[in-house]
Amino acid sequence: SLDGSPVPFRCSSFHDPIPPSCEGKPRPLKERNNQIRAVLQSVSIVVMSGRLVVGKGKMLFLATILFPISTRAFAPVTTHLPRAFGTSLHVRSTSSPSSKPNNKKKKKKSFRRVESPKPRPILNDYEENRDLWVNDDRLIAPINCEHFETCPGCTVNANVGNVDIVKSAKLFFSSAAVRKKRMDIVGGRKDQYDIRDEDVMVEEADDGFYKVVIPSPVKQWRTQAKLAVSAKSSSWSRDGCDFGLYQRGTHKVLPIPSCEVHHPSINKAVRALEEATAKVGTSAFDENSSEGGLRYVQFQVERTTGRVCLTLVWNADSSKRAQPALSRLTKELQRLAPKLWHSMWLHCNDGTGNNIFARNPNRWTRISGPEFVREPIPAGEMGWLYFTPMAFRQGNMDGFDILANDVARAIPGGSRVCELYAGVGLLGLTALSYHAQERNTPLVWLRCSDENPANPRCFKRSVDSLPMSITDRGRRKRRHSSKKDDGPITIADLMQEMETADSSERDTFGEEKTEQEKVAYKVASAAKALYIGQALGANVLVVDPPRKGLEDEVLKELCKPVNSHQNFAEDKAMLMIPDHKVNWVNDVDTLIYVSCGFEALARDAEKMLSSQAGWMLESATGYVLFPGSDHVETIAIFKRRR
């Protein structure tokens, strides 16, 4: 208004009715831009507050605001536009007859620039944990756990690399069938059928191809644990609960309060739960009668703080049904150890099966504390990984940091990477950070996918924690601007963007260009992700399936021969090919298979190596990620010969 006070202004959408003075067909965008230029020559710009998400149609939004204004007489009304343009815009518009001047002076808001990501703690030294001397010491180091004789969790108390599953893996990768497809045996031969029998004959069962790594100390490595709950006494008296693992072949809970492989914070949390449940009389769930409340507990340790994210699994269909016993327990836990808890969650499970968790978000309730547990991205000096109890998290985060670094180093610089079974994107984001921060060979793009709907929010927060120079987020919206990415956009920038909009925003087909995101996430199963084109154009494919191995559809695609006549993914001619004729992994030259179930890996590897897809085995490394157990994680790297 005339006295300088702001008058609210409603931004109409692009499809709102045209003002009466402009009745008829909507004018072409180019004509509107000309009209905007005329308006901009006579207006000054001032922005007070507000927020607006502006996509690639930034100038289209500006046209929407100014188009009706320019067709009327300019009344002296101050209009405030959102802060999305990064500078101020003083626009004159007509005021309605009922508009009243607002004489109340508003205090000008100040906006603080978002700080750049800061370096975060580096928890594990990669070179030290991959040192051969350190590895040899860990192979023979004892665990010496007092629960070893009765606990079902560990099968060995020392010599953690000398377990049956590791021996089986060494035999498999040394077998004649696999040696025929190993790159160290085939070498530079062009024809794999020229290999002589003596090249694949092995006198010993283990030829040393399968390397074994102990990526973390053998004690206190477990930073996530799920424990079953039972009543302390056989009677129905509420004298507290025991927490532990089921004895082999039974559902009888064996308490393990002093487990040597648990992180110290987990053992503290177990003792606090035992004391709190006894104090408030919490009842444990009984399978025979289906009575009682507490069924399972999960502990997740945030390594940088040592605090525990606690999840209580309750025999109820809603949080209301868990009261008042739930509130009594959580209050007592907070009283006993106020500095121990990162957060507390409730998961309602009144089912009869053995599943601990359901993915139904309505079954989860955050009781207290932050939503996310933060862990440093294993590579580089910046960036965080974010987890909630609904997202998958490795039990040994220290060991998996080393494994993730090895995956990142196996990916060539400047690659286009697709990750299936990605979880929160740990492996892909580690590779993205490693190549950008440590090697200066940034990835072209990264596509991750997983079927858990809880993962994208964790993934997005992780991407936002990385510098914009790594993720390119926000840059593509301003690619025509002459200013730096973090600077304001001026009228000159807007005018330049309008000048170039009619030409540079169109491709050779006359259609609007859509610039691909550098980092993207898709909620989909691995098979669905392939069939919607997630791996088209990718030269590296990373898979980290569950213990059952690859889905049949994924394995089928990996076993297809390379189609040399198939167009590149960026070619629009690909749209003309029927889906059943498309090789969805045709561009992949490197396959990195991260396995947590060796039997499934052996089955999938045999099918791929015996197919006509051209796969050869470059390396295989075993990681004793859970020292004491009969389990091994394996990274198998396959290369494709075309």
N, C-alpha and C positions, 0 to 999 in steps of 0.2 A: 504494500500500500504506500501512500505518499509519505507516511511518517517512518517508513523503513521496516515496519514489522512484517513478519512472514505470513502469507496466506496459504493454507493447504491447497495442494494441486494434485488432482487425480490423474495418473498416467493411464491413458486408454490403451487397449491392446491394438494390434495391427488390424484386427478384423472388426473393430468397433465401427458404428455407422459414421459416414463422412458428414461433416458439418453441413448445414442447410445451404450455405453458399457454394458448396462443392458437390452438389448432388450429381448423380450420374455414375459412370463406371470409375473404379479406382484408377488413379494415374499410374503409369509405369514407374518402376523404381528409379530409373534414370531421371525422369522428369521431376520426381519428388526430390531427388538429390539436388537438382538445379534450384528448386525452390528453397531447400535447406541452405544452400550456399548464400542465396540472397538474404535469408533471415539472419544467418550468422554474421553477415557483414554489418548488421545494425544492432547486434546484441552483445552484451558483456556477460561474463560467466562467473557465478559464485555458488559453491556447494556447501551446505551446512552439515547435513547428516544423512544417515540412511545407508542401506546396503542393498546391492542388486547383483545377482549372478548374471553376467553378460557373456553370452556365447559368441559364436562367429558372426552373429547378426547384430553386432554392436551399433553400427551405423543405421541399421534398420530400426533399432529401438529409438535412436535419436530422431529418425524421420517420423516415427509414430507420434512422438511428443510435439514436434515442431510443426508438423503438417497442418493440423487444424488451427494452430496459432497464426500462421502466416496468412490465412485466408480472412482474417478479421482485423478490425482496427485494434491497435495495440493500446490496451488500457494499462495504466500504471500499477500493475500488480506484481509483486515479487513472487517468483515461483522457485521452489527448492527442488532440485533434482537429486537423485541418489548419488552417493559418493563413488559410484563405479567408474566414473570417467577420470578420477584421480586429480581433478582440478575443479574450479568453480564456474558455475554457469548462472548468470542472471538473465532470466527469460521473462518477457512481458507477455501477459495473456489477459483475456477478458475476464472480468469478475461478474458473477451473477448478481442480480439486483438485491438479493438477500444477503450478500456478503457484507460482513461487518468488520471494521478495522479492529485488529487485535493490538491494544495498546500495551499489553504486558510484554516487557522486554525479556527475551530468552537469552540465557547465557550461552555463548558460543562454545561448542564442544571441541575438544582437542583430541586428535587421534594419534595414538602411539604406533609407530611403525613396528611391525612384527620382527622380532629378533631372529637372526640367522641361527640355524641349529648349532649347538655347541658340542665339542668333543665329549664323549661319554667314556666310562671306565672300560678298559680292556681286561677282561677277566682271565683269558687264557693266552699264553704265548705259543703260537703255532709251531715255531721252530723247536722250542723245548719239548713239546709234547710229541713231536715227530722224530725226535732224536733217537738213533738206534740204541745207544747205551741206556737211555731212560726206558725205552721199550723193553729191552732185555731184562732190566731190573723188575719191571712190573709183571713180566711173564711168570716170574718165580716168587713174587712177593706174596706173603700169607695174608689172609683176611682175619683169621683168629676170632670168629664170632662165637659168642657163647650159646647162640641158638642153633648152631650149624647141625648138630646131630638130629634135631627134631623139626627144624624149619623146612618147609617145602620150597622156599625161595631159591636156595643155593644148592648146587650139586657138588661143588668143590670148594675147599677152604684154602687152597693154595694152587699154584700152577694154573692160573685161570685160563690160559690159552690151550691147555691140554684137555679139551672136552670133545665129546663124540662128534658134535656138529662141525667143528673145525676140521677134524680128521676126514669127515665125509667130503667137505668142500675141497680139501687138498686132493683127494682121490679123483673127484669129478673133473677138476680143471687140468689134471695130469693125464686123463684118459686119452686113448688114441683118437676117439671120435672128436674130442674137443681140440686136440693138438692139430688136427688137419685144418682147423679154422682159426688157429692162433696166429697173430701177425708176427710174433717172434720166431715162429717156425716157417711160415710161408715166406716171410721176408719180402723181397722184391719180385717174386715170381708173378707173372701176369696170369697164368693159368693155374688155378688151385689143383687141378687134376694131374699136374706134372710132378706133384710131391711124391717122393719115393717112400717105400715102406720103412726104410731105416730112419727116415726123418721123423716119423711119428712113433716109432718103437721106444718104449721107456723101460729101462731095467729096474728102476726104483718106483715105488708107488707115488712118491712126491718128488716132482722135478723142480720145486722151488718157485713155480709161477705164481701161486696163490700166496701173497704176503699177508701176515697177520699183525695187526696193530692194536695196542692197548692205549686208547686215546686219552685216558684219564687215570688218576690214582684208583687203586682197587678198593679203597675205603671212602665212605661218606660221599659217594658220587650221586646217589639217588636224590633228585630234587623234586620228584613227584611220586606220590604213593597213594594207592587205594587200599583201604583196610576194611575187613568185615567187622561186624559188631555182634557181640553176644552178651548175655547177662552174666554177672560174676558168679552167681549161685544158681543152682538148678531150680530153686523155688521161685515163686513169682514176686518175691520181695524186691523192692526197688533200691538195691544197694550198689548201683552203679554198673558200668559196662566194661568189658574187655575189648581190646582192639588188636587185630592181628590177621593172620592168613589162615585159610582152611587147611587142615591137615590132609595129606594126600588121600584121595578116595572118599573123603567125608565132608560134611559141612560143620564140623566141629572147629571152632576158632581157637588157634594157638596164639597167645599173646607174644609179641616180640618187642618189648619196651626198650631194649638196648641193642637194636640191630646195628651192626657195624657199617653196613652199606648205606643206611639212611643218613641224609643230611642232619646235622645236630639239631636244627630247628624242628625237624619232623619228630624226633624223639622227645623234644620239649613239649611239642603240641600234644603228643600222645599222653604224656604224664598229666598235662593240664586237663585233658578230656576225662581221664580216669578220675581225677579228683573232683572235677565239676559235676560229672554224672552221678557220682556217689553223694555229693552234697545236696543236689536238687532232686535226686530220685528219678533220673531219666530211665525210662524202660527201653530195653532192647527188643528188636523185632524177633518174634518166634515163628519159624516156618510152619510148625505143626499146627499152631492155633491161629496164625495170621494176626496175632495181637502184638502190641508194643509199638514203639515209635521209631527209634533210630536203627537204620539198617546198615548203612555204609558211611564211611568218611573218606574224603579225598584231601590230600595236602599238596599244595604247590608252593614251592619256595622261590621268592624273588631274590636272586643271588646277590644283587647289588645292596640289598638292605637286610637280608636274612629273615625277612618277615614271611608269614605263612598265609596264603589264601586258603581258607577252610571251606569245604562244601559238606553240608550235612544232608544225607539222603534219608528222607523220612517216609514212613509208611502212611501216606495221606494222599488225597487227590487234590488238595489245595493248601496254601499256606494257612488259611483260616483253621483247617482241621488239625494243624500241627500245634495250635495254641491250646493252653498257655505253656505247655512243657517246653516248646522251642524258645520262647522268650526267657524263661527262667535259666535255661542252659546257656544261651548266648551272653546274658548279663553276667553270669557267674564266670564264664570264660574271660570276659573283658576285665572283670575284677581281679582274677588270678594272674593274668599275664597281659596287661594292657599294651605293652610294647611288642608283643610277639606277633600279633595278628595284622596282616595286611588288609584283609577283607573277609567277610563271612557271607556264604550263599546257602540257600535252601533249594534242594531238588526234591520234588514230590514224586514218589514211586510207590504206587499201591498195586503193582502188577505181581504176577505169580512166577515169572521167569527169572533167569539169572542175570538179565541185563541190569547194569547199575544205573545207567543214564538213558534218558530219552531225549531226542532232539527237539521235541515240542517246546517252543520257547515259553509257553504258558506254564510249564512245569518248573521253571526257574524263577527264583526271587533273590535279589541282592538285599541282604539284611543290613550290611554296614560296609564302609570302606570304599576305595576306588573300584571302578569296573574292571580295569585292565591291570594285569601283571606285566611289568616291563622287563625285557631282556635285551642286552646289547646285540646288534647285528654282528655276527662273528668276524666279519672282515671290515677293514677301514676304521676310521676314528669317529665316525658320526652315524647316527641312525639307531632306532630302537625297533625291536619286535614287540608286538602287543598280543597278549593271550587273555582269554576269559575261560572260565571252567567249561564252557560249551565247546571250545575249540581244542583240537588235538595238540598235545605238547609232549615232547620227548621226556622220558624218565631220567635220562642222563644228559642234561644240557651241556655240561662241560665237555663230554666226549663228542656230542653231536656238533659242537662248534668246530672241532677238528675235521670231522667228516664233511661238514658243509664247506670248509675251506678247500678240501681236496676236490670237491665237486666244482667249485669256482675255478680252480686252477686247471681243471680238465676241459673247461669251455674255452675255445679260442676267442681272443679279443675281437671285438667288432661283430660278434655273432647276433643272430636273431633267434631268441630262445623261447621255447614253449615248455611249460612245466605242467604235467598232469599229476593228479593226486597231491596238490600243492599244499594243503593245509592252510596256514596263514601266510605262505609264500616264503618260508625260511630259506630254502635252497636258492630260489630265484633271486631274492633280494640280496642274499650274500654275494652271489655272482655279480649282480648289478653294482653293488657297492665296491667289491674287490677290483673290478676292471676299471671303474671310474676313479677311485681314490688311490689305489696302489699301483696300477699298471698303466693308467692313462690310455686305455684302449676300451672306451665305453661300449656297452652293448647297443645295438641299433634299436631293439625293442625287447620287451619281456611280456609274455602272456601267461598268466597262471589261472588254474581252474581247480575246483573241488566242489563236491556236492553238499557240503555242510553250509547252510545259509548263515551261520554265525561268523564265518571267516572273513567276508568282505570288509566288515567294519574294522576288524583287526588289521587287515591288509592296508586299508586306506590310511589308518593312523600311522602305520609303519612308513608308508610312502611319504606322508606329510612330514615325518621326522627327518627325512633325508634332505640335503640341499637341493634347491631347484636346478642347479647345474647338473645333477645326476638324473633326476626324474623328468625334467623338462615340463613339469606341471605349471600351467599358467602362461608359458611362453607362447604357445601356438595361437593363443587368442589375440596376441599383439604382434604377430610376425611382420606386419607392415609398418609398425611404429618405428620412428627414427630414434626414439629414446631408449635408454637402457630398460631392462626388464623391471627394475624396482623403482623407476622414476615415474613422474606424473605424465598423463597424456594431455597434450595441449590441443588447441583448436587446429594448429597446423598439422598435427598428427591425424586428427579426425578428417580434415580436408584431404590429406594425402591418401588416407584409406578409402575415402569415397571415390577419389580419382581412379584408383587402381581396382576398385571392386568389380567393375564391369568386365575386366579382362583377366586379371590374375586369379580370380576366384572361379574361373571356368576352365574345365579341362578340354581335351581335344574333341570330346563328344558334345561340347556345349553345356555340360551339366556341372552343377556346383561341386567343387572339390571338397572332400572330407578328409582332413588330415588325421592320420592315425595316431592314437595315444602311444607314448613310449612304454608306459607301464599300465597294464590292464588286468582285470580279474573277472572271471566268469563263474557263476554258480551253476555247475553242471557235472554230471558224472564224466569219467574219462572218455567213454565211448561217445557220449553226446557232444563233448567238447571237440572231439576230432571231427564229427560229422557236421559241425557248424563252422569248420574251417580254422580252428585255433592253431593248428600246426602247419597250415598252408603258408609257405614262404619261410618257415623256420628251418635253419640248417642244424640246430641242436634241439634235441628232445630229451627232457629230463623226466623220469618216471619214478615215483616213490610209492608203490602200491602197498596195500595191507598184506598180511601174511599169506592170503590166498593167491596172491600174484595178480597178473594183468587180467583185465576183463577179456572175454573171448573176442569181442569186436575189435579191441585194441590190438591184440595179438594177431588177428587176421590181417589188419591193415599193415602191420610191421612185416608180415611175411609176403606181401605182394611184391612182385618184381617192379623195378623202377620203370616208369613210362616215360621214355625220352621224348615223346611227342606231346606230352601234357604241357599246357601253357603255364607260364609263371603265375603265381597267385595274384600279382598286381594287374595282370592282363584281364580286360573285361571279357575276353573270349571265354574265360573260365566259367562265366555265367551261363554259357550255352551248353556246357557238358552236363549230361544227366548225372545225378548223384552216384548212381551205382557204377558208373565208369570212372569216377574220380579216385585217384590214389591220394588219400588224405595226408600221407606222410612222404609224399614223393620228393620233397625238397630236403628231407632230413639226411644229413651225412654222418652225424654223431649221435649216438643214443647212450645216455648215461642212466643205467638201471640201478637204483638204490633199493636193495632188498632187505626186508626184515624177516623173511621166511625162506630159508635156503632151498627147501624142497620145491617150492613154487618157482624160484629162480632157475633151478636146474631144468625143470620142465619147460619153462618159457625159452631158455637159452637153446636147448636142443631143437626146438621147433624153428627158431629164427635162424640158427646156423645151418640147418638142413634145408631151408627154403631157398627159393630163387631170388631172394631180395638182395643178395650180395653182402650180407653182414659178415664181418670178421671180428674176432675178439682181440682187443688191444691189451687190456689188463684186467685183473681181478684182485681186489684187496678186501680182506676181512677185518672187521672192527669188533673187538670184544667190548661192546658198549655197556654190557651189564655183567661186570666181573663177578664170578661166583656161579652164574647160571649157565646152562647148556644152550647158549644162544649166540648167534653171530650176525652182525649186519654186514652186507657185502655191497661194494660198488663195482659193478661190471661195466666196462666201457667198450662199446661196439662201434666200429667204423664201417662205412658202406663203400664197397668198391663198385664203381659204375662202369 
